């Protein structure tokens, strides 16, 4: 049986982590996989999570199954966090999933059942798992232009021209705040323009959002999503608690469906539960129990929001420090776009060969397409990384 299997292709991001761990150089810097690190280079457990863990340990009385939908209080908390104040609150349903990746697959399977001829449009670039997840669900995949290699910003004209060709059998996957791997976000006016195009052409928006709070703030980062939910009849959303709650290994996410009315979303949720039963049956509970505990407590919510704001401000500071060092020490404004990007990621505009030089000559690990994780920096790394970036840029 297994002799017929081909040699697997290594995941381009996860394999970097293995190479980094095996690198014996003392000055190595991991800017590959997207996790937040503090000034000591550690991925900390947030204080709100620490307190919630104590509460859950003291009050939880059973480890019995929760159910196919997971924790319903968690599901409602995710809906509130993303859609509070919108008309969608009366026509929405959610299920807990094993991370946002699990949510992507569940909604992919739902689309394949509800509308078998669906074509899903992904941004170019997108995350490496988006295409295989959607193809595994049986969907056709197309790409729309998103990022300008010249300006290092969203190519709005090209994106809107491509999306203008999407129709009623299409779903357009959009990245919420800080989610696109380039670090370039669409602004509120663009959210409005895409919403109007969806209303005109009939395509269904699908928003993948895992970094709420890392851009301009918790409420500001949901503004475009909420506008869209208020103004379209149907919408799909995937969300994750890996980043803004620091629950990477707990695999805590949700799949959310917004429909024309409560009856339709109830039917959609019922189908999602059937699909979950045939895939993983029930999601892990611990992370959802922690998030629910935080969001149901005013004190813990306040602590969490403070911590999240500090993380967001530190990311802005790291971007500023890196650009200032490049400007002041090396007299180059070539990388000023880094300050304009948001969240954890940015794209340097380097080739595969240049990224290989960063890794081989400087022990700086970034993704081969030029993406680096700003949140992987520590303040002490900044001068060394700035010099390496400048040197590699000069070599080409």
N, C-alpha and C positions, 0 to 999 in steps of 0.2 A: 504493500500500500504506500508506504512513505518514500520508497525509492523513486517514485515518479515526481516528487515535489521539487520545484526549482530552488536554487539557493536564494534565500530571502535578501531583499534589499534593505539595508539598514536605514532606520529613521534618521533623517539629516540633523534633527535637533537632539533627540535623545542620545544618539551615538556620540555627540559632542561631550555630553556629561561624562561618559565612560572614558573618553580620551583625556578629558581634563583631570579626572581622578587619578589616572595612570601617569600623568605628567609630573616628573620629580622636581621641576624647577621651582625655586622658592618664590619667584616674583610672578607666578602665573595668576591670571585674572579670568574669571568665568563670566562672560557677557552673553552666554548662549541661552540656556533654558529660562523661560519667563517666570522667575520667582523674585519676590521682593527680599532684599537684604538690608540690614541696618548698618550703622557706621562701623560695627565690629565684623561685618561680613557674614552675619548670621541671619537666618530666616526665623524671626522670633515668633513665639506664641503671644498673641495680643492679650493684654491684661483683661479685657472684657471676656475673652474666651477662657482664660484661667479661672475667672470668677464663675462663669457659667458652668464650667466643668465641675466645680465644687458643688454647685446647686444641683446639677443633674445627678451626681454621684450620691448626694444625700437624699434626694427625693424620688429618684426612679426606683420603682418596686418590682419591675419585671423586664425580661429580655424577650418576651413573646413577640411574635410577628406584629408589625404595625398595620400592614395592609398594602394592597397593590399601588395605591396612590401615595404611599408614604405618609408622612406627618401632615395632616390637613391644616394644622395651625401654622406650620412652616410654609405650606403652599400659600395660605392667605397672607402671611407676612411678606412673601416675595411679590405677590400681586400688589400689596399696599406700597412696598418700597419703590416699585417701578411705575405704577399706574395711578397712584392716589390723586384724587381730584379730577379724574377724567370720566367721560361717559362710558368708557370701556369697563368700569367697575361693575356695571350692571349686566355685562354680557361677556364674562371672562371665566375661564376655568384653568386649573393648573394641576400638574402631578409632579411629585418629587422624583428626581432621576439621579443615577450615578454620575454626577458632574454635568457640566454643560455638554460634554461629548455624548453622554447618554441621552440628553435631551435632543441633541441634533439628530441622532439616529431615530428616536421615537417620533419626532415630527417628520423626518424623512419617510418613515414607514407609513405615517398617517396620510401624508400627501399621496403616496403611491396607491393607497386604498381609496381615498376620497376622490382623487382625480388622476387616474393612471397615466394620462398623457402629459403630466406635468414636466416642464423644463425649469430647472432652477438656475438662476443667474448668480454667479459668484464674482466678487471683485478680483481684479488682477493688479496686485497680488492678493492672495487670501491665505488662510492657514492651511498647512499641509494636510490636515485631516478632513477638511471640508469636502473636497472632491471625492475621495474614496468612501466617506460615510454616505454621501448622497447617491453615489453610483451603487453602493452595496444595497441601498434601499430600492434600487431599480429606477432611479430618476435620470433623465437626461440633464447634462450639465453644459452650460454656456458661461462665458466670461464677459464682463463689461470692464472697460478701461477705468482706472481709478487714480493711479499715481503717475505724476510727471517726473521722470528721471532728471529732467533739466532743472525744474524749480524746486523739486523735493516736496511738493505740495499736491493736494488733490487736483487732478485735471478735470475741472468741473464741466467744461464744454464737451470733452470726449465722453465723460461718464453719462451726461444727460443725453447725448446723441445716441449712445448705445441703448440706454434704458428706454428711449422713445420707441424702440422696436419691440419691446416686450409687450405681450398681450394677455388676454384673459386666461390662457392656459399656463401662464408663467408665474413663477415665484421669484422675487428678487431678494437675495440675502444681503442685508446691510450690516455693517459693523457699528455697534454702539460706541460711545465715547472710549477713546484710547485703545480700541480693540483691533483696528487694522494693524498688521505687523510693521507697517512703515512708520507709524507714529503720527501720520497726518490724518486729521479728523475732518469730517464734513461739518459745516457750520449750521446754525439754526435756519438760515435762509434756504440752504440746500435741502434740509429736512422738509421744509415747506414745499419746495419745488418738486421733490420726489413724491410727496403726498398728493400734490395736484396731478402729477403724471399718472399715479396709480388710479386716482379717481377717473381720469380721462380714458386710460387704456385698459383698465380692468385687471392689472396684475396684482398679486397679493404680496405685501411687504412681509419680510421675515427678518427680525432684528436679533442678532447674537450680541449679548452684552454681558461682559464678565468683569468690567473694570469701573463700575459706577463709583464715583468718589475720587478716582485717580486723576481726573481731568481738571475741571474748574470747581468741583464741589458736588456733594451728593445730589442736591436738588437740581443744580444747573446741568449736571450730566444727563439727567432724565428728560430735559426740556423737549428735545427733538422727538424722542420716542413718545412722550405723552401727547405732543401735538398730533403726531401721526395716528396714535390710537384713538384720539378724539374725532378724527376726520376720515377714517376708512371703515368699511363695513366688516372686513376680515383682516386678521393679522396673526402672525406667529412670532413667538418670542422664546429664546433660550437664555437662561441666566445661570450664573455660577457664584458660589461663595468662596472659591479658592483664593481669589486675590484680595477682595476687600474685607474678608474675615480671616484671611491667612489659613484657610482650611484646605490646603493643597491635597493632603493625603486622605482626607475624609470623603472626597468625591461627593460633594453636596451641590446639587443643581436642581433646576426646575424647567419643565416644558410648559409653556403658557399659550393658550388659544383664545383669541378675541374673535367673536362672531357677531352675526346680525342680531341675535337674540339669545336668551338664556337656554332655550330648548336646543338650539343648534350646538351651542358649546357643551351642553350636557351630553349630547350624542357624540361629540368629538372626544370628550373626556372618557366616555364609555369605551370607545374604540381604542384610545390610548391605553386603557387598562388591559384590554384584551391583548394588545400588542406587547405590553410589558410582561404579561403572563407568559408569553411565548418566547421571551428574550431573557430577562433576568429575574422575573417574578416580582421581587420587592427591592427597593433601594436600601442602602445602608442607613441606619437611623441616627447614629451618634452626632454627626455634623449638623443635621437638621434640628436635633434636640437642643444643641448649643445655640444655634442661630435663633430659634424660636424663643429660647430663654432670654436671650439678649434683647430681642425686639419687643418682648412683652414686659420688659422692665424699663421704666423711665431712666433709672440710675445707670443701668448697664448700657442702654442705648446712648446715653450721654457720653459715657466712657469710650464706647466704640467709635462714636462720631469724632471725638477729640483725637483718638489714635489715628483714625483714617485721615483726618485733616493734616496731622503731622507727617504722615507718610507722603501725602500729596505734595505738601510744601517742601519736603526734602527732595523729592524728585525734581521739582522746579529748580531748587537750589543746585542740585548736581548738574543739571543741564547748563545753568548759568556759569557755574565754576568751570566746566569743561570748555565752553565757548570762550570765556574770558581768558583762560590759560592759552588757548590756541591763538587768540588775538594778541595778547600782551607778550607772550614768550616767543611766538613764532610769526607774528605780524601777518596772520592770514584770517580773512573773513570767510573763507571757503565753506566753513561748517557752521555758519551762523544759523542755518535752518534748524539746527538741533534745538535751539531755544524756542522755536515756533511749534515744534511737535509737542504732543501731550502724552502723558502716561509713562509706561515703562519702556517702550520701544522707540527706536529710530533707525533709519536706513542711511548708512554712510555714503552710498553711491559707489562703493568699491566693487571691483570685479571678484570673481571666484579666486583668481590668482592673488589679488591684494589681500583678501581675507585669509588665504593660506599663509601669506607672509606674516600677517599679524600673529597667526597661531605659531608658525614655525620659528620665526625670528624673535618674537616678543612674548610668547606664551599667553597671548590674549585670544580668548576663544569667543568667536561670534559665528553666526550662521553664514553659510556660504553665499547667500544672496545679498549679503551686506548688512544684515540686520544685527543690531546689538541691543542688549538689555541694559538700559541706563540704571535700572534698579539693582543691577549686579555690581555697580561701582561702590567703592567706599571713598570717602573724602581723600584718604591717603593715596588712592590709586590715580587720582585725577592727573597729576603732573606726568606720571609715567605713561598713562594711556594717551594723553594729549600728544606727547612726543612721538609715540609709536604711530598714531594716526597721521601726524604731520610727515614723519619720515616715509611711511608707506605711500602717502599721496605724492610726495616728491619723486619717488622712484619711478613712477609711471610716466 
